[in-house]
Amino acid sequence: MSPDSDVKTLTIDEREVSARAGQTVLDVARENEIPIPTLCHLEGLSDVGACRLCLVEIAGSPKLLPACVTTVQEGMQITTDSERLRKHRRTILEMLFAERNHVCSVCVANNHCELQSMAQSMGLTHIRLPYRNAAYDVDASHIRFTVDHNRCILCQRCIRVCAEIEGAHVWDIMNRGTNCLVITDLKDDWGASTCTSCGKCVEVCPTGALFNKARVGSPHPKKPEFLPYLNLMRNA
């Protein structure tokens, strides 16, 4: 088969699968019900490879590559589950917990948090890394919503949904490394920003970083699965 063919043949976990040119490794894995963990990926949004939990091994490459932004090639041999990958993913999760303050018992998203669920699925019961014990601001200036930067994992879902689905471009990210923060406009308070109050950013947040004030103290499930429907209706 020509390398330029629209159909690619590759193997994932020793299983031969076919893919369309331009698909990512994550796309093909999910089409074939092969699980790869993710936190920043969300169907309906572009991929940025922020969380790195979807790292996979590809034969011939010394590096682990993020499945969500790695395009399939003819003849690829991909491994999605190995001791090396499990070690890396656990370490990444530990770093996320250690970087900010994720105390599940006092979080509004307790039992409805993707980070918490991911830790449980990987058997993460303790953190071996030193906690930064950072103290970030909580911005409750918006009439409906609150942002708690202590819960943020910098997945950038809020930024992408605001830009790509709502078209408002309110959210952005500033600084680098451990000083990174998601911000509204030019670091204006959320309540003083150009936010349209649509709430899409809150619905796609995988943790308790963004939440609806009206639902604090009550069951706090979020419904990010509405994004594919919005895209479908937009293109209808």
CORZI-V632135 format. One record per residue. N is the residue number from 1. RES is the residue in one letter. PHI is phi in whole degrees, 0 to 359 (* if undefined). D_FIRST is the distance of its C-alpha to the first C-alpha in whole Angstrom. Layout:
[[N & RES & PHI & D_FIRST] [N & RES & PHI & D_FIRST]]
This chain:
[[1 & M & * & 0] [2 & S & 294 & 4] [3 & P & 300 & 6] [4 & D & 269 & 8] [5 & S & 298 & 7] [6 & D & 288 & 10] [7 & V & 247 & 9] [8 & K & 247 & 8] [9 & T & 245 & 9] [10 & L & 211 & 12] [11 & T & 239 & 15] [12 & I & 237 & 18] [13 & D & 53 & 21] [14 & E & 65 & 19] [15 & R & 247 & 18] [16 & E & 284 & 15] [17 & V & 224 & 14] [18 & S & 246 & 12] [19 & A & 214 & 13] [20 & R & 268 & 13] [21 & A & 304 & 13] [22 & G & 96 & 16] [23 & Q & 288 & 17] [24 & T & 268 & 19] [25 & V & 301 & 19] [26 & L & 295 & 22] [27 & D & 305 & 21] [28 & V & 291 & 19] [29 & A & 300 & 21] [30 & R & 289 & 24] [31 & E & 299 & 22] [32 & N & 257 & 21] [33 & E & 57 & 25] [34 & I & 257 & 25] [35 & P & 287 & 28] [36 & I & 226 & 28] [37 & P & 290 & 31] [38 & T & 213 & 32] [39 & L & 233 & 35] [40 & C & 275 & 34] [41 & H & 287 & 31] [42 & L & 208 & 32] [43 & E & 303 & 30] [44 & G & 105 & 31] [45 & L & 243 & 32] [46 & S & 294 & 29] [47 & D & 255 & 29] [48 & V & 235 & 30] [49 & G & 64 & 30] [50 & A & 280 & 34] [51 & C & 276 & 34] [52 & R & 66 & 32] [53 & L & 286 & 32] [54 & C & 269 & 28] [55 & L & 304 & 27] [56 & V & 227 & 25] [57 & E & 264 & 24] [58 & I & 236 & 20] [59 & A & 305 & 19] [60 & G & 95 & 20] [61 & S & 250 & 22] [62 & P & 286 & 26] [63 & K & 262 & 27] [64 & L & 277 & 27] [65 & L & 242 & 25] [66 & P & 288 & 26] [67 & A & 295 & 23] [68 & C & 286 & 25] [69 & V & 235 & 24] [70 & T & 260 & 21] [71 & T & 280 & 18] [72 & V & 292 & 14] [73 & Q & 230 & 12] [74 & E & 301 & 8] [75 & G & 80 & 10] [76 & M & 304 & 13] [77 & Q & 241 & 16] [78 & I & 244 & 19] [79 & T & 242 & 22] [80 & T & 256 & 25] [81 & D & 216 & 28] [82 & S & 206 & 29] [83 & E & 299 & 33] [84 & R & 298 & 32] [85 & L & 293 & 31] [86 & R & 298 & 34] [87 & K & 295 & 36] [88 & H & 296 & 35] [89 & R & 294 & 35] [90 & R & 296 & 38] [91 & T & 297 & 39] [92 & I & 300 & 38] [93 & L & 299 & 40] [94 & E & 299 & 43] [95 & M & 296 & 43] [96 & L & 297 & 43] [97 & F & 291 & 46] [98 & A & 283 & 47] [99 & E & 290 & 47] [100 & R & 234 & 49] [101 & N & 248 & 51] [102 & H & 251 & 49] [103 & V & 259 & 52] [104 & C & 300 & 51] [105 & S & 294 & 55] [106 & V & 243 & 56] [107 & C & 258 & 53] [108 & V & 295 & 53] [109 & A & 262 & 49] [110 & N & 306 & 50] [111 & N & 75 & 48] [112 & H & 226 & 46] [113 & C & 238 & 44] [114 & E & 290 & 40] [115 & L & 295 & 41] [116 & Q & 299 & 44] [117 & S & 296 & 42] [118 & M & 297 & 39] [119 & A & 298 & 42] [120 & Q & 295 & 43] [121 & S & 293 & 39] [122 & M & 265 & 39] [123 & G & 70 & 42] [124 & L & 281 & 44] [125 & T & 248 & 47] [126 & H & 204 & 49] [127 & I & 248 & 48] [128 & R & 273 & 48] [129 & L & 269 & 48] [130 & P & 290 & 51] [131 & Y & 286 & 51] [132 & R & 284 & 52] [133 & N & 53 & 54] [134 & A & 287 & 54] [135 & A & 240 & 56] [136 & Y & 262 & 54] [137 & D & 288 & 56] [138 & V & 247 & 56] [139 & D & 257 & 56] [140 & A & 250 & 57] [141 & S & 286 & 58] [142 & H & 286 & 56] [143 & I & 295 & 58] [144 & R & 249 & 56] [145 & F & 236 & 53] [146 & T & 226 & 53] [147 & V & 243 & 51] [148 & D & 250 & 52] [149 & H & 295 & 50] [150 & N & 292 & 51] [151 & R & 259 & 48] [152 & C & 285 & 45] [153 & I & 249 & 42] [154 & L & 59 & 41] [155 & C & 285 & 38] [156 & Q & 70 & 38] [157 & R & 299 & 38] [158 & C & 299 & 41] [159 & I & 296 & 40] [160 & R & 288 & 37] [161 & V & 291 & 38] [162 & C & 293 & 41] [163 & A & 277 & 39] [164 & E & 271 & 36] [165 & I & 257 & 38] [166 & E & 277 & 41] [167 & G & 74 & 41] [168 & A & 266 & 44] [169 & H & 57 & 43] [170 & V & 281 & 46] [171 & W & 275 & 44] [172 & D & 205 & 43] [173 & I & 231 & 43] [174 & M & 232 & 46] [175 & N & 68 & 46] [176 & R & 225 & 44] [177 & G & 57 & 44] [178 & T & 288 & 46] [179 & N & 267 & 48] [180 & C & 296 & 45] [181 & L & 218 & 47] [182 & V & 277 & 45] [183 & I & 225 & 48] [184 & T & 256 & 49] [185 & D & 51 & 49] [186 & L & 261 & 51] [187 & K & 65 & 52] [188 & D & 287 & 54] [189 & D & 302 & 56] [190 & W & 305 & 53] [191 & G & 292 & 56] [192 & A & 257 & 57] [193 & S & 275 & 53] [194 & T & 273 & 52] [195 & C & 304 & 50] [196 & T & 272 & 50] [197 & S & 63 & 51] [198 & C & 286 & 48] [199 & G & 84 & 47] [200 & K & 297 & 43] [201 & C & 299 & 43] [202 & V & 294 & 46] [203 & E & 294 & 43] [204 & V & 264 & 40] [205 & C & 296 & 42] [206 & P & 279 & 41] [207 & T & 233 & 44] [208 & G & 264 & 48] [209 & A & 292 & 48] [210 & L & 243 & 48] [211 & F & 211 & 50] [212 & N & 271 & 52] [213 & K & 302 & 56] [214 & A & 290 & 57] [215 & R & 253 & 55] [216 & V & 294 & 56] [217 & G & 88 & 58] [218 & S & 234 & 56] [219 & P & 309 & 53] [220 & H & 238 & 50] [221 & P & 290 & 47] [222 & K & 245 & 44] [223 & K & 231 & 42] [224 & P & 290 & 39] [225 & E & 290 & 37] [226 & F & 286 & 38] [227 & L & 297 & 36] [228 & P & 303 & 33] [229 & Y & 296 & 36] [230 & L & 299 & 37] [231 & N & 295 & 34] [232 & L & 298 & 33] [233 & M & 292 & 37] [234 & R & 295 & 36] [235 & N & 269 & 33] [236 & A & 291 & 35]]
